[in-house]
Amino acid sequence: MRSSNPVFSRGFRDNGYAGFNGAPQAGTAAQGNPYANNPYAEPTNPYATNPYAQGPDVQHGAPQAPAQPGRMTMDDVVMRTGTTLGLVVVAAAIGWAAKIPVGVGFAAGLVAMVLGFVQSFKQKPVPALILGYAALEGLFLGVVSRSYNHYADGAPVQAVLGTIAVSVGVLIAYKTKLIRVDRRFIRFVTAAAIGFVLLMLVNVLFAAFGGGDGLGLRSGPLGIGVGVIGVLIGAAFLAIDFKQIEDGVRYGAPREIAWMAAFGLTLSLVWIYVQMLQLVTAITGND
């Protein structure tokens, strides 16, 4: 099954990893060994490599594959994620301090979105595209944050703290198995995200042609409710990313996939921050 983050899952899938199936691809399963196409693991039972299969609950019981040259490690993920997020933060600070015009900021955001789509259709991660996305997305966030700060003083700082709190909370919940990422979870999150995005697009269209806040989804009690839902969807994305990373390290995915992991985490954290920013603004506006 695909990830809700297409950029992330595609890299795993195109390198012989089945993405959120939780198991390596098995194109020759019908011909014999179901793990013939799995360069990452040598299981002793069919459930050790598939935490989503119908069988014993060994999702967290499969042994960790020993580190091998050229295989992704958690350190690789941490380093590349730190680089990508660090670039987002630096670019956001520049966008804020330099008082870049709103139009330029939104243009940067549009180009960042294009780079994200280009990377999502690449068979392998391209660090230049990922870092370019991070830089332009950071400029966009800096401009947007400064604009929101005019309406709700201090909202960006509260949104950053909220994003950190949500991220830590999701990590703890995932590691303690309070959140169980399985097929049903992924399907539900994917459907919720699609519905949420479509609703926001409708709201934007109503705002563009009717003026005001469109359907009123970003202000008042309704805006608070929508903001909470947006943050929860982002938190679910993050849990799915954690699962993808855990499986990638366990099965010895290629080291280059660490860039996909960094990209996926960045997308999820940016989503959470933007939703948190709008949520804080909606709450402040009701004070």
C-alpha positions in Angstrom: 0.0 0.0 0.0 1.3 3.5 -0.7 2.3 6.0 1.9 0.1 9.0 2.4 3.3 10.8 1.6 3.9 9.8 -2.0 7.4 11.4 -2.1 8.5 9.1 0.7 6.9 5.8 -0.3 7.9 6.1 -4.0 11.6 6.0 -3.1 11.2 2.8 -1.0 9.0 1.2 -3.7 11.4 1.9 -6.5 14.3 0.5 -4.6 12.6 -2.9 -4.1 10.9 -2.0 -0.8 7.1 -2.3 -0.7 6.5 0.9 1.2 3.7 0.7 3.7 3.0 -2.9 3.1 5.7 -3.3 5.7 7.3 -6.1 3.6 9.7 -6.2 0.6 8.2 -6.7 -2.8 7.7 -10.3 -3.9 7.3 -10.3 -7.6 8.2 -14.0 -7.8 6.2 -15.2 -4.8 4.0 -17.3 -7.1 7.0 -19.0 -8.5 8.6 -20.1 -5.2 10.4 -18.1 -2.6 8.2 -15.1 -1.6 11.3 -13.2 -0.6 13.3 -13.7 -3.8 13.1 -10.0 -4.6 14.0 -8.9 -1.1 17.7 -7.8 -0.8 17.1 -6.5 2.7 16.1 -9.3 4.9 16.3 -13.1 5.3 13.2 -13.9 7.4 12.6 -17.2 9.1 8.8 -16.8 9.1 6.4 -15.0 6.8 5.3 -12.5 9.5 8.8 -11.3 10.5 9.0 -9.0 7.5 5.3 -8.1 7.2 3.9 -6.4 10.3 0.6 -5.9 8.6 -0.1 -9.5 7.5 -2.8 -11.6 9.2 -0.8 -13.5 11.8 1.1 -13.3 15.1 1.7 -9.8 16.4 5.4 -9.4 15.7 5.3 -5.9 14.3 7.9 -4.8 16.8 9.5 -8.2 17.3 11.4 -8.7 14.0 15.1 -8.6 14.6 17.0 -5.5 13.6 19.1 -6.2 10.5 22.8 -5.6 11.1 24.3 -2.5 9.6 25.7 -3.0 6.2 27.8 -0.8 3.9 25.5 1.3 1.7 22.4 0.6 3.8 20.3 3.3 5.6 20.9 3.8 9.3 19.1 6.0 11.8 22.1 8.3 11.9 21.7 8.8 8.1 18.1 9.8 8.6 18.9 12.1 11.5 21.7 13.9 9.6 19.7 14.5 6.5 16.6 15.5 8.3 18.7 18.0 10.4 20.1 19.4 7.2 16.8 19.7 5.4 14.9 21.2 8.4 17.9 23.5 9.2 17.7 24.9 5.7 13.9 25.5 6.2 14.5 27.4 9.4 17.3 29.5 8.0 15.4 30.4 4.9 12.3 31.2 7.0 14.4 33.5 9.2 15.6 35.3 6.1 12.1 35.5 4.7 10.9 37.1 7.9 13.9 39.4 8.6 14.3 40.6 5.0 10.6 41.5 4.8 10.2 39.8 1.5 7.0 40.8 -0.2 4.0 38.5 0.2 3.8 38.0 -3.6 7.4 36.8 -3.7 6.9 34.5 -0.7 3.9 32.9 -2.4 5.8 32.5 -5.6 8.6 30.7 -3.7 5.9 28.5 -2.1 4.6 27.6 -5.6 8.0 26.7 -6.9 8.6 24.7 -3.8 5.4 22.7 -4.5 6.6 22.1 -8.1 10.0 20.8 -6.9 8.1 18.5 -4.4 6.0 17.1 -7.2 9.1 16.6 -9.5 10.9 14.7 -6.7 7.8 12.6 -6.0 7.9 11.3 -9.6 11.7 10.6 -9.5 12.7 7.0 -9.1 15.5 8.0 -6.7 15.9 11.0 -4.4 17.7 14.0 -5.8 19.3 16.0 -2.9 19.4 19.2 -4.9 15.6 19.0 -5.4 15.0 18.3 -1.8 17.3 21.1 -0.5 15.8 23.5 -3.1 12.4 22.6 -1.8 13.5 23.2 1.7 15.0 26.6 0.9 12.0 27.9 -1.0 9.5 26.4 1.4 11.4 28.1 4.2 11.1 31.5 2.5 7.4 30.9 2.0 6.9 30.0 5.7 8.9 33.1 6.8 6.6 35.4 4.8 3.4 33.6 5.9 4.5 33.6 9.5 5.2 37.4 9.4 1.8 38.0 7.9 0.1 35.9 10.6 2.0 37.7 13.3 0.3 41.0 12.3 -3.1 39.4 13.0 -2.1 37.5 16.1 1.1 38.7 17.8 3.3 35.8 18.8 1.3 33.2 16.8 4.4 31.9 15.0 6.3 31.3 18.2 3.3 29.4 19.7 2.9 27.4 16.4 6.6 26.4 16.6 6.2 25.3 20.2 3.0 23.5 19.3 4.7 21.7 16.4 7.5 20.5 18.7 5.0 19.3 21.3 3.0 17.4 18.7 6.1 15.8 17.2 7.4 14.7 20.6 4.0 13.4 21.6 3.6 11.4 18.4 7.1 9.9 18.8 6.4 8.8 22.3 3.0 7.4 21.4 4.5 5.5 18.5 7.4 4.1 20.5 5.1 3.0 23.3 2.7 1.4 20.8 -0.2 3.8 21.6 -0.3 4.4 17.9 -0.4 1.4 15.7 0.4 2.1 12.0 -1.3 -0.6 9.9 -3.2 -0.7 6.7 -6.5 0.4 8.1 -4.7 3.4 9.8 -3.0 4.4 6.6 -6.3 4.1 4.5 -8.2 6.2 7.0 -5.5 8.9 7.2 -5.2 9.1 3.4 -8.9 9.5 3.0 -9.1 12.1 5.7 -6.2 14.1 4.1 -7.8 14.0 0.7 -11.1 15.2 2.1 -9.4 17.9 4.1 -7.4 19.3 1.2 -10.5 19.3 -1.1 -12.5 21.2 1.6 -9.7 23.8 1.9 -9.6 24.2 -1.8 -13.4 24.8 -1.9 -13.0 27.3 1.0 -10.3 29.2 -1.0 -12.5 29.3 -4.1 -15.4 30.7 -2.1 -13.0 33.3 -0.5 -11.6 34.3 -3.9 -15.0 34.8 -5.5 -17.2 35.7 -2.5 -14.7 37.6 -0.4 -14.2 37.2 3.3 -13.2 33.9 4.8 -15.1 31.8 2.3 -17.0 29.1 4.2 -15.7 30.4 7.5 -13.4 27.4 8.0 -10.5 29.4 9.4 -12.1 31.6 12.0 -14.4 31.3 15.0 -15.3 28.0 16.6 -15.5 26.3 13.2 -12.0 27.4 12.4 -10.7 26.0 15.7 -12.3 22.7 15.0 -10.9 22.6 11.4 -7.5 23.6 12.8 -7.5 20.7 15.3 -8.4 18.2 12.6 -5.6 19.6 10.4 -3.1 19.1 13.2 -4.3 15.6 13.9 -3.9 14.6 10.3 -0.4 16.0 10.3 0.4 14.0 13.5 -0.9 10.9 11.7 1.4 11.6 8.8 4.3 11.8 11.2 3.4 8.4 12.8 3.4 6.9 9.3 6.8 8.5 8.5 8.2 7.0 11.7 6.9 3.5 10.6 8.4 3.9 7.2 11.8 4.9 8.7 11.7 2.1 11.2 11.0 -0.5 8.4 13.6 1.0 6.1 16.3 0.7 8.7 15.2 -2.8 9.8 15.2 -4.1 6.2 18.4 -2.3 5.2 17.0 0.1 2.6 19.6 1.8 0.4 21.4 4.7 2.2 20.1 7.2 -0.4 16.5 6.6 0.9 17.5 8.6 4.0 16.9 11.7 1.8 13.4 10.5 1.2 12.9 10.0 4.9 14.2 13.6 5.5 11.8 14.9 2.8 8.9 13.0 4.2 9.5 14.3 7.7 9.9 17.8 6.5 6.6 17.7 4.6 4.8 16.4 7.7 6.3 19.0 10.0 5.6 21.8 7.6 1.9 20.6 7.4 1.7 20.5 11.2 3.3 24.0 11.6 0.9 25.6 9.0 -2.1 24.0 10.6 -0.9 25.0 14.1 -0.3 28.6 12.9 -3.9 28.8 11.6 -5.2 27.2 14.8 -3.5 29.6 17.1 -4.7 32.5 15.0 -8.3 31.2 15.2 -8.1 30.8 18.9 -6.6 34.2 19.4 -9.2 35.8 17.3 -11.9 34.4 19.6 -10.3 35.9 22.8 
